[in-house]
Amino acid sequence: MPLTADEIERSALEILDRYGLGDLSMRRIATGLGVAPGALYWHVANKQQLLIGLARRIVGDPEPLDGPWQSAVGQWARSLRSRLLEHRDGAELVASAVALADPVDADHPDALAPAASLGRLLVAAGMSAGDADAAADTVLHFTLGQTMAWQSRAQFRELGITGPGAVSDSFDFGLELIIDGMQNRVSTTQR
Protein backbone atom coordinates (compact mmCIF):
# COMPACT_ATOMS: atom_id res chain seq x y z
CA MET A 1 0.00 0.00 0.00
CA PRO A 2 1.38 3.44 -0.89
CA LEU A 3 2.50 5.78 1.88
CA THR A 4 0.22 8.73 2.70
CA ALA A 5 0.57 11.98 4.64
CA ASP A 6 -2.09 10.69 7.03
CA GLU A 7 -0.06 7.55 7.75
CA ILE A 8 3.08 9.64 8.32
CA GLU A 9 1.24 11.92 10.77
CA ARG A 10 -0.30 8.98 12.65
CA SER A 11 3.14 7.37 12.97
CA ALA A 12 4.63 10.67 14.12
CA LEU A 13 1.94 11.03 16.82
CA GLU A 14 2.71 7.52 18.07
CA ILE A 15 6.40 8.44 18.35
CA LEU A 16 5.52 11.71 20.08
CA ASP A 17 3.34 9.92 22.62
CA ARG A 18 5.91 7.23 23.29
CA TYR A 19 9.21 9.14 23.23
CA GLY A 20 8.40 12.87 23.27
CA LEU A 21 9.08 15.80 20.97
CA GLY A 22 12.87 15.62 21.43
CA ASP A 23 12.94 12.18 19.79
CA LEU A 24 10.54 12.98 16.95
CA SER A 25 12.70 12.89 13.83
CA MET A 26 12.01 12.22 10.18
CA ARG A 27 14.49 9.35 10.33
CA ARG A 28 12.68 7.73 13.28
CA ILE A 29 9.32 8.12 11.53
CA ALA A 30 10.71 6.57 8.34
CA THR A 31 12.23 3.68 10.27
CA GLY A 32 8.91 3.04 12.01
CA LEU A 33 7.15 2.98 8.66
CA GLY A 34 9.81 0.78 7.05
CA VAL A 35 10.75 3.32 4.37
CA ALA A 36 13.75 5.46 3.52
CA PRO A 37 13.61 8.98 5.03
CA GLY A 38 13.46 10.49 1.54
CA ALA A 39 10.12 8.74 0.92
CA LEU A 40 8.49 10.96 3.54
CA TYR A 41 9.27 14.11 1.57
CA TRP A 42 6.94 13.06 -1.26
CA HIS A 43 4.10 13.61 1.21
CA VAL A 44 5.42 16.13 3.72
CA ALA A 45 7.57 19.03 2.48
CA ASN A 46 9.69 19.24 5.65
CA LYS A 47 9.61 18.66 9.38
CA GLN A 48 8.09 22.10 9.98
CA GLN A 49 5.09 21.24 7.81
CA LEU A 50 4.81 17.90 9.64
CA LEU A 51 4.74 19.68 13.02
CA ILE A 52 1.99 22.00 11.78
CA GLY A 53 -0.01 18.99 10.56
CA LEU A 54 0.44 17.28 13.94
CA ALA A 55 -0.64 20.46 15.73
CA ARG A 56 -3.80 20.56 13.61
CA ARG A 57 -4.53 16.95 14.62
CA ILE A 58 -3.98 17.71 18.31
CA VAL A 59 -5.95 20.97 18.33
CA GLY A 60 -8.75 19.56 16.16
CA ASP A 61 -11.61 21.49 14.69
CA PRO A 62 -12.78 24.55 16.60
CA GLU A 63 -15.72 23.68 18.80
CA PRO A 64 -18.91 25.71 18.83
CA LEU A 65 -18.70 28.17 21.68
CA ASP A 66 -21.91 28.20 23.74
CA GLY A 67 -23.34 30.52 26.35
CA PRO A 68 -22.14 33.96 27.42
CA TRP A 69 -18.80 34.86 25.89
CA GLN A 70 -17.02 34.71 29.27
CA SER A 71 -17.96 31.07 29.84
CA ALA A 72 -17.29 30.28 26.16
CA VAL A 73 -13.71 31.58 26.53
CA GLY A 74 -13.21 29.33 29.55
CA GLN A 75 -14.78 26.39 27.71
CA TRP A 76 -12.48 26.96 24.72
CA ALA A 77 -9.30 27.16 26.84
CA ARG A 78 -10.16 24.11 28.95
CA SER A 79 -11.04 22.10 25.85
CA LEU A 80 -7.73 23.04 24.19
CA ARG A 81 -5.85 22.17 27.36
CA SER A 82 -7.54 18.80 27.51
CA ARG A 83 -6.52 18.00 23.92
CA LEU A 84 -2.94 19.11 24.59
CA LEU A 85 -2.72 16.86 27.64
CA GLU A 86 -3.74 13.83 25.55
CA HIS A 87 -0.27 13.82 23.96
CA ARG A 88 3.15 13.79 25.53
CA ASP A 89 4.70 17.20 24.86
CA GLY A 90 1.44 18.22 23.15
CA ALA A 91 1.64 21.82 24.36
CA GLU A 92 5.28 22.18 23.33
CA LEU A 93 4.57 20.77 19.88
CA VAL A 94 1.57 23.04 19.30
CA ALA A 95 3.46 26.10 20.60
CA SER A 96 6.31 25.34 18.21
CA ALA A 97 3.89 24.84 15.30
CA VAL A 98 2.09 28.11 16.06
CA ALA A 99 5.46 29.89 15.97
CA LEU A 100 6.33 28.18 12.65
CA ALA A 101 2.96 28.68 10.96
CA ASP A 102 2.16 31.46 8.53
CA PRO A 103 0.07 33.91 10.60
CA VAL A 104 -1.04 36.01 7.64
CA ASP A 105 -2.52 33.75 4.97
CA ALA A 106 -5.10 31.35 6.46
CA ASP A 107 -5.23 29.42 3.16
CA HIS A 108 -1.46 28.82 3.09
CA PRO A 109 -0.51 25.15 3.77
CA ASP A 110 1.61 26.32 6.69
CA ALA A 111 -1.24 28.31 8.29
CA LEU A 112 -2.37 27.40 11.77
CA ALA A 113 -4.85 29.62 13.60
CA PRO A 114 -6.18 27.72 16.61
CA ALA A 115 -7.61 30.88 18.22
CA ALA A 116 -9.48 32.23 15.17
CA SER A 117 -12.90 31.09 16.42
CA LEU A 118 -12.18 32.68 19.79
CA GLY A 119 -11.29 35.98 18.09
CA ARG A 120 -14.59 35.95 16.18
CA LEU A 121 -16.47 35.30 19.43
CA LEU A 122 -14.78 38.31 21.08
CA VAL A 123 -15.61 40.58 18.14
CA ALA A 124 -19.26 39.51 18.49
CA ALA A 125 -18.98 40.33 22.23
CA GLY A 126 -18.05 43.91 21.37
CA MET A 127 -14.24 44.01 21.10
CA SER A 128 -12.54 45.66 18.17
CA ALA A 129 -10.97 43.20 15.73
CA GLY A 130 -7.47 44.16 16.89
CA ASP A 131 -8.31 43.77 20.58
CA ALA A 132 -10.13 40.49 19.91
CA ASP A 133 -7.16 39.01 18.04
CA ALA A 134 -4.77 40.09 20.80
CA ALA A 135 -7.08 38.74 23.52
CA ALA A 136 -7.53 35.41 21.69
CA ASP A 137 -3.76 35.11 21.28
CA THR A 138 -3.34 35.85 25.00
CA VAL A 139 -5.71 33.03 25.93
CA LEU A 140 -4.01 30.70 23.43
CA HIS A 141 -0.49 31.41 24.67
CA PHE A 142 -1.52 31.31 28.33
CA THR A 143 -3.10 27.89 27.72
CA LEU A 144 -0.05 26.62 25.84
CA GLY A 145 2.41 27.97 28.42
CA GLN A 146 0.54 26.72 31.48
CA THR A 147 0.01 23.30 29.91
CA MET A 148 3.64 23.05 28.80
CA ALA A 149 4.83 23.86 32.32
CA TRP A 150 2.41 21.32 33.82
CA GLN A 151 3.53 18.60 31.37
CA SER A 152 7.20 19.33 32.06
CA ARG A 153 6.76 19.22 35.85
CA ALA A 154 4.83 15.95 35.59
CA GLN A 155 7.59 14.42 33.41
CA PHE A 156 10.30 15.60 35.82
CA ARG A 157 8.39 13.97 38.66
CA GLU A 158 8.06 10.70 36.68
CA LEU A 159 11.81 10.70 36.05
CA GLY A 160 12.56 11.27 39.74
CA ILE A 161 14.13 14.68 39.06
CA THR A 162 11.65 16.34 41.41
CA GLY A 163 9.94 14.97 44.48
CA PRO A 164 6.67 13.06 44.54
CA GLY A 165 4.61 16.06 45.66
CA ALA A 166 1.54 17.29 43.82
CA VAL A 167 2.04 19.31 40.67
CA SER A 168 0.79 22.83 41.27
CA ASP A 169 -1.80 24.03 38.78
CA SER A 170 -2.90 27.66 38.62
CA PHE A 171 -4.58 27.34 35.22
CA ASP A 172 -8.14 28.14 36.29
CA PHE A 173 -7.08 31.13 38.40
CA GLY A 174 -4.98 32.60 35.59
CA LEU A 175 -7.75 32.03 33.07
CA GLU A 176 -10.22 33.85 35.35
CA LEU A 177 -7.82 36.81 35.58
CA ILE A 178 -7.56 36.99 31.79
CA ILE A 179 -11.34 36.78 31.34
CA ASP A 180 -11.82 39.52 33.97
CA GLY A 181 -9.41 41.74 32.02
CA MET A 182 -11.25 40.99 28.79
CA GLN A 183 -14.57 41.85 30.50
CA ASN A 184 -13.08 45.18 31.55
CA ARG A 185 -12.00 45.86 27.94
CA VAL A 186 -15.46 45.00 26.57
CA SER A 187 -17.16 47.18 29.23
CA THR A 188 -14.85 50.11 28.46
CA THR A 189 -15.45 49.76 24.72
CA GLN A 190 -19.23 49.67 25.15
CA ARG A 191 -19.40 52.93 27.17
BELTA-V466234 format. One line per field, one symbol per residue. ss: DSSP state (2 for helix, 1 for strand, 0 for the rest). burial: I if it has 9 or more other C-alpha atoms within 8 Angstrom, else O. A space follows every 10 residues. Layout:
ss->???
burial->???
This chain:
ss->0000222222 2222222220 2220022222 2220002222 0000002222 2222222220 0000000022 2222222222 2222200002 2222222222 0100000000 1000022222 2222000022 2222222222 2222222222 2222222200 0000000000 2222222222 2222222220 0
burial->OOOOOOOIIO IIIOIIIOII IOIIOIOIII IOOOOIIOII IOOIOOIOII IIIIIIOIIO OOOOIOOOIO IIIIIIIOOI IOIIIOIIII IIIIIIIIOI IIOOOIOOOI IIOOIIOIII IIIOOIIOOO OIIOIIIOII IIIIIIIIOI IIIIOIIOOO OOOOOOOOOO OOOOIIOIIO OIIOIIOOOO O
